[in-house]
């Protein structure tokens, strides 16, 4: 058996669909109580892209399927990754490489009694 033929026969298969429907996308967005603009920001695509996907004019395929699967399976995921509202004048971000590991809001201006 040739090497390429062996690779094709032993290639991993995944349970993710190759594409999702416009209705499924809309359901995921609404499940997380997001506007099209907010959803576009989360997925790092434009709002017109979300509009095209939801209208059914464009097939929804590619890496976004993995993200949508995570959003569908884990209802609290968006809440976990959303930055809290800033309530103090100073916000410190501590990063590990390019990943946020600690967020500190501090108020060094307002004296405490």
C-alpha positions in Angstrom: 0.0 0.0 0.0 1.4 3.4 -1.0 2.1 5.9 1.8 -0.5 8.5 0.6 -3.1 5.8 0.2 -2.4 4.6 3.8 -2.8 8.2 5.1 -6.1 8.6 3.4 -7.4 5.4 4.9 -6.2 6.2 8.4 -7.2 9.9 8.4 -9.1 10.9 11.5 -12.8 11.6 11.3 -14.5 14.2 13.4 -18.1 14.4 14.6 -18.4 18.1 13.6 -20.5 18.8 10.6 -18.9 20.3 7.5 -21.4 23.1 7.4 -24.3 24.5 9.4 -27.6 26.1 8.3 -28.5 29.8 8.6 -31.2 28.8 11.1 -28.7 27.0 13.3 -26.4 30.0 13.3 -29.3 32.3 14.3 -30.4 29.9 17.1 -26.8 29.9 18.5 -26.7 33.7 18.4 -30.1 34.1 20.0 -29.3 31.5 22.7 -26.4 33.8 23.8 -28.7 36.9 23.6 -26.4 38.7 21.2 -27.0 41.1 18.4 -25.6 40.4 15.0 -22.9 43.1 15.7 -21.9 41.5 19.0 -21.8 38.0 17.5 -19.7 39.3 14.6 -17.2 40.8 17.1 -17.1 37.5 19.0 -16.3 35.6 15.9 -14.0 38.2 14.4 -16.0 38.6 11.3 -17.9 41.6 9.9 -21.6 42.2 10.6 -22.4 41.9 6.9 -20.9 38.4 7.1 -23.3 37.4 9.9 -26.1 39.0 7.9 -25.2 36.9 4.8 -24.8 33.7 6.8 -28.2 34.2 8.5 -29.9 35.0 5.2 -28.7 31.8 3.8 -26.9 33.5 0.9 -23.5 32.2 2.0 -22.7 28.6 3.0 -21.3 28.5 6.6 -18.2 26.3 6.5 -14.6 26.3 7.7 -13.0 26.9 11.1 -16.0 28.9 12.4 -17.8 25.6 12.7 -15.6 24.6 15.6 -16.3 27.9 17.4 -20.0 27.5 16.8 -19.9 24.0 18.2 -18.3 25.2 21.4 -20.9 28.0 21.7 -23.7 25.5 21.2 -22.4 23.0 23.7 -21.3 25.3 26.5 -24.0 27.9 27.4 -21.8 29.8 29.9 -18.8 30.1 27.6 -19.6 33.6 26.4 -20.0 34.8 29.9 -16.7 33.3 30.9 -14.7 35.1 28.2 -16.5 38.5 28.4 -14.5 41.2 30.1 -16.4 42.7 33.0 -17.5 46.3 32.8 -14.8 48.7 33.9 -15.7 50.5 37.1 -12.4 52.1 38.1 -10.0 54.5 36.5 -7.2 52.0 36.3 -7.3 48.5 34.6 -4.3 46.2 34.6 -4.0 43.3 32.2 -1.4 40.6 33.1 -0.6 38.5 30.1 1.1 35.1 29.6 2.4 35.3 26.1 -0.6 36.6 24.2 -3.2 35.3 26.6 -4.9 37.2 29.4 -4.3 35.5 32.7 -5.2 38.2 35.3 -7.3 41.3 35.2 -7.2 43.9 38.0 -9.4 47.0 38.3 -7.8 49.5 40.7 -8.9 52.9 42.0 -5.8 54.7 43.3 -7.4 58.1 42.9 -10.4 57.9 45.3 -9.3 57.9 48.9 -10.7 55.3 51.2 -11.9 56.4 54.7 
